[in-house]
Amino acid sequence: MKIEDYELLLKLREIGTVRGTAKAVLISQPAVTQRLKFIEDYFDEQIFIRTSKSLVPTPAGEMILTHAQKVIDQEEAIKSNLAQSSGEVQGTLSIACSSLVSQRFLPSILGEYTQAHPKVEIDLVTGISEDIKREHKNYHVCIIRGEKLKEAVSKPLFEDPLYIFDTEPFPENQFKERPLISFKSDDSMHDQVDNWLYHHQNDIKTIKKISVDQIETCKQFMQEGLGMAVLPESVSGPLMNQYPHVPLQLEGKLVTRKTWVCYQEGVRSLPQVDRFIASLEAKAFL
């Protein structure tokens, strides 16, 4: 059995379908099926029951999956210990990062990091901050937005002011009714927007809401005149000179989205982790 076989079993359990797993690991569906058959033959046990909706582990499969997780954890532990003892920056660096930060800032940060430390293997997951918080113990470093992670060391990276954009102006002392376009984000972002709209209900009313998955789609819908959109400064720079906008303010203060780097106590003893966090702390984001 190879490490990749154990990783495949865990990915099958996580995603729940052969088709989805094949897409995630970038190999063909028949190849995944063939590899699973080899593993089941190796253990002489059926690992998953194939239902119409998803793969369900058998009792024997649960035992094998527990073993697979232990093998992966031990592999990561020995790599980290070797990297720490050698003094050379190598090993695996696992990162979970907010989608917005991963799109806007992470490519250049990782580009410089991997050039400086080519022996480090990067394991990156992106997504919504709320999802990352739930799984934060599975990663060396988490980069999240909104509220900080209380169960870990959390250091602020930057504050991202929010603006509301539209193709139509925001005239003073005039009531404005427009649709609001929103992108998929964590609840804290939506709470901030709803709170601001509540305090400005005498100025702006949203007559309907349009929800989209991606922030880029949200921007494009706004640019096509479909409605207003609340966007952070980090992704709206070029729009500032092209479209009417106003900053979100409450009691004279800007409404901002905080971005944090979070990690477990002691993890910076790993050279590859410490160097990456240091590069984040030295970054001028805005």
C-alpha positions in Angstrom: 0.0 0.0 0.0 1.2 3.5 -0.9 0.5 6.7 0.9 -1.5 7.8 -2.1 -3.8 4.8 -1.6 -4.6 5.9 1.9 -5.1 9.5 0.7 -7.5 8.2 -1.9 -9.6 6.3 0.7 -9.9 9.4 2.8 -10.9 11.5 -0.2 -13.5 9.0 -1.2 -15.0 9.2 2.3 -14.8 13.0 2.3 -16.5 13.5 -1.1 -18.7 10.5 -1.1 -18.7 9.6 -4.8 -16.2 8.0 -7.2 -17.0 10.7 -9.8 -16.5 13.6 -7.5 -13.3 12.1 -6.1 -11.9 11.5 -9.6 -12.5 15.2 -10.4 -10.9 16.3 -7.1 -7.7 14.3 -7.5 -7.5 14.9 -11.3 -7.5 11.3 -12.5 -10.1 9.4 -14.5 -13.2 7.8 -12.9 -12.2 4.3 -14.1 -8.7 4.8 -12.6 -10.3 5.6 -9.2 -12.6 2.5 -9.4 -9.6 0.3 -10.3 -7.5 1.6 -7.5 -10.3 1.1 -5.0 -10.7 -2.5 -6.1 -7.0 -3.0 -5.7 -7.2 -1.7 -2.1 -10.2 -3.8 -1.3 -8.4 -6.9 -2.7 -5.4 -6.0 -0.6 -7.4 -6.0 2.6 -9.7 -8.7 1.4 -12.7 -6.6 2.6 -15.3 -4.3 1.0 -14.6 -0.8 2.2 -17.6 1.1 0.8 -21.2 0.2 0.0 -22.2 2.0 -3.2 -25.7 3.5 -2.7 -27.6 5.7 -5.2 -26.5 8.9 -3.4 -23.0 8.2 -1.9 -20.4 5.8 -0.8 -21.1 4.4 2.7 -18.2 2.8 4.7 -18.8 -0.8 5.8 -17.8 -1.7 9.4 -14.5 -3.1 8.0 -14.2 0.0 6.0 -14.5 2.2 9.0 -11.5 0.3 10.6 -9.5 0.7 7.4 -10.3 4.4 7.1 -9.2 4.9 10.8 -6.0 3.2 10.0 -5.6 5.3 6.8 -5.9 8.5 8.8 -3.3 7.3 11.3 -0.9 6.5 8.5 -1.3 9.9 7.0 -0.9 11.6 10.3 2.2 9.7 11.1 3.7 10.4 7.7 3.1 14.2 8.2 4.5 14.0 11.7 7.8 12.3 10.6 8.2 14.8 7.8 7.7 17.7 10.2 10.1 16.3 12.7 12.7 15.7 10.0 12.3 19.2 8.7 12.6 20.6 12.2 15.7 18.6 13.1 17.5 19.2 9.8 17.3 23.0 10.1 16.5 23.2 6.4 13.2 24.6 5.3 11.3 21.6 3.8 8.4 19.4 4.6 4.7 20.0 4.1 2.9 23.3 4.7 -0.9 23.0 4.9 -2.9 26.1 4.4 -6.6 26.8 4.5 -7.4 30.2 3.1 -10.4 32.5 2.5 -11.4 32.4 -1.2 -11.1 36.2 -1.5 -7.6 36.3 0.0 -6.5 33.2 -2.1 -7.6 34.9 -5.3 -6.3 38.4 -4.6 -3.2 38.0 -2.5 -2.0 34.4 -2.1 -0.6 33.8 -5.6 2.1 36.4 -5.2 2.8 35.4 -1.6 3.2 31.7 -2.5 5.2 32.5 -5.6 7.8 34.3 -3.5 7.7 31.7 -0.8 8.1 28.7 -3.1 11.0 30.4 -4.9 12.7 30.9 -1.5 11.9 27.5 -0.2 11.5 25.1 -3.2 11.6 21.9 -1.0 8.4 22.8 0.8 5.3 20.9 -0.4 2.2 23.2 -0.3 -1.2 21.7 0.6 -3.8 24.4 0.0 -7.5 24.4 0.6 -9.7 27.5 -0.2 -13.2 28.3 0.9 -15.5 30.2 3.1 -14.1 31.3 6.5 -16.9 29.6 8.5 -16.0 26.3 6.9 -12.3 26.8 7.5 -12.9 27.5 11.2 -14.7 24.2 11.7 -11.7 22.3 10.3 -8.9 24.6 11.5 -7.1 21.8 13.4 -6.4 20.0 10.1 -4.1 22.8 8.9 -0.9 24.4 9.9 -2.1 27.9 9.0 -5.6 29.3 8.4 -6.3 32.7 6.8 -9.8 33.8 7.6 -12.0 36.9 7.4 -14.5 38.2 9.8 -14.2 37.2 13.5 -10.9 35.8 14.7 -10.5 32.1 15.6 -10.7 32.0 19.4 -9.4 28.4 19.7 -6.0 29.4 18.2 -3.4 32.1 18.0 -5.0 34.8 15.8 -3.1 37.8 14.5 -4.6 40.6 12.4 -3.3 41.0 8.8 -5.4 43.9 7.5 -8.7 45.6 7.6 -10.7 45.8 4.4 -13.2 48.7 4.1 -16.6 47.9 2.5 -18.2 50.1 -0.2 -21.5 49.9 -1.9 -21.3 50.3 -5.7 -23.9 50.9 -8.4 -24.2 52.1 -12.0 -26.6 54.7 -10.8 -25.6 57.6 -8.5 -26.1 57.8 -4.7 -27.6 61.4 -4.5 -27.7 63.1 -1.1 -31.0 63.7 0.6 -32.8 61.4 -2.0 -34.4 58.0 -1.4 -32.9 55.2 -3.5 -34.6 51.9 -4.3 -32.5 49.3 -6.0 -31.9 45.5 -6.1 -29.0 44.2 -4.0 -26.5 41.7 -5.5 -24.7 39.6 -2.9 -22.0 36.9 -3.3 -21.5 33.8 -1.2 -19.7 34.6 2.0 -19.8 33.8 5.7 -22.6 35.0 7.9 -20.6 37.8 9.5 -20.3 39.6 6.1 -24.0 39.4 5.5 -24.7 40.6 9.1 -22.4 43.7 8.5 -24.3 44.6 5.3 -27.7 44.0 6.8 -26.8 46.1 9.9 -25.6 49.0 7.7 -28.8 48.9 5.5 -30.9 48.9 8.7 -29.2 52.1 9.9 -29.7 53.7 6.4 -33.2 52.5 5.7 -34.3 56.1 5.3 -31.8 56.5 2.4 -31.7 53.2 0.7 -34.1 50.3 0.3 -33.4 47.0 -1.4 -36.4 46.0 -3.4 -35.1 42.5 -4.0 -31.9 40.4 -3.6 -29.9 38.6 -6.2 -27.5 36.0 -4.8 -24.5 34.6 -6.8 -21.7 32.3 -5.9 -18.6 34.3 -6.8 -17.5 37.8 -6.1 -16.5 38.3 -9.7 -20.0 37.4 -10.8 -21.3 39.9 -8.3 -19.1 42.6 -9.8 -20.1 41.8 -13.3 -23.9 41.9 -12.5 -23.4 45.3 -10.8 -21.5 46.6 -13.9 -24.4 45.5 -16.1 -26.7 47.6 -14.1 -28.6 44.8 -12.4 -28.3 46.4 -8.9 -26.1 47.5 -6.1 -23.2 45.4 -4.7 -21.3 45.7 -1.5 -17.6 45.0 -2.2 -14.4 45.1 -0.1 -11.8 47.6 -1.2 -9.3 44.8 -1.8 -11.2 43.7 -4.9 -12.8 46.9 -6.1 -9.8 49.2 -6.8 -10.4 49.6 -10.6 -14.1 50.2 -9.9 -13.5 53.3 -7.8 -13.0 55.6 -10.7 -15.7 54.0 -12.9 -18.8 53.6 -10.8 -20.7 55.6 -8.2 -20.0 54.3 -4.7 -20.1 55.2 -1.0 -18.2 53.8 1.9 -20.2 51.8 4.5 -19.9 53.9 7.7 -21.6 53.6 11.1 -21.2 56.4 13.7 -18.5 58.0 11.5 -16.4 54.8 11.4 -15.7 52.7 8.3 -17.3 49.2 8.3 -14.4 46.8 7.6 -13.7 43.1 7.1 -10.8 42.0 9.3 -8.4 39.3 7.9 -6.6 37.1 10.4 -3.8 34.5 10.2 -4.5 31.7 12.7 -2.4 28.8 13.9 -2.1 26.4 16.8 0.3 27.2 19.6 3.8 25.8 19.0 3.4 25.2 15.2 5.9 28.0 14.4 8.6 25.7 15.7 8.3 24.1 12.2 10.6 26.2 10.0 8.3 26.0 6.9 5.4 27.3 8.9 7.3 30.0 10.7 8.7 31.4 7.4 5.3 31.4 5.8 3.7 33.2 8.7 6.6 35.7 8.7 6.0 36.4 5.0 2.3 37.1 5.8 3.2 39.4 8.6 5.6 41.4 6.4 3.0 41.8 3.5 1.5 45.2 2.9 -2.0 44.0 1.8 -3.7 47.4 1.2 
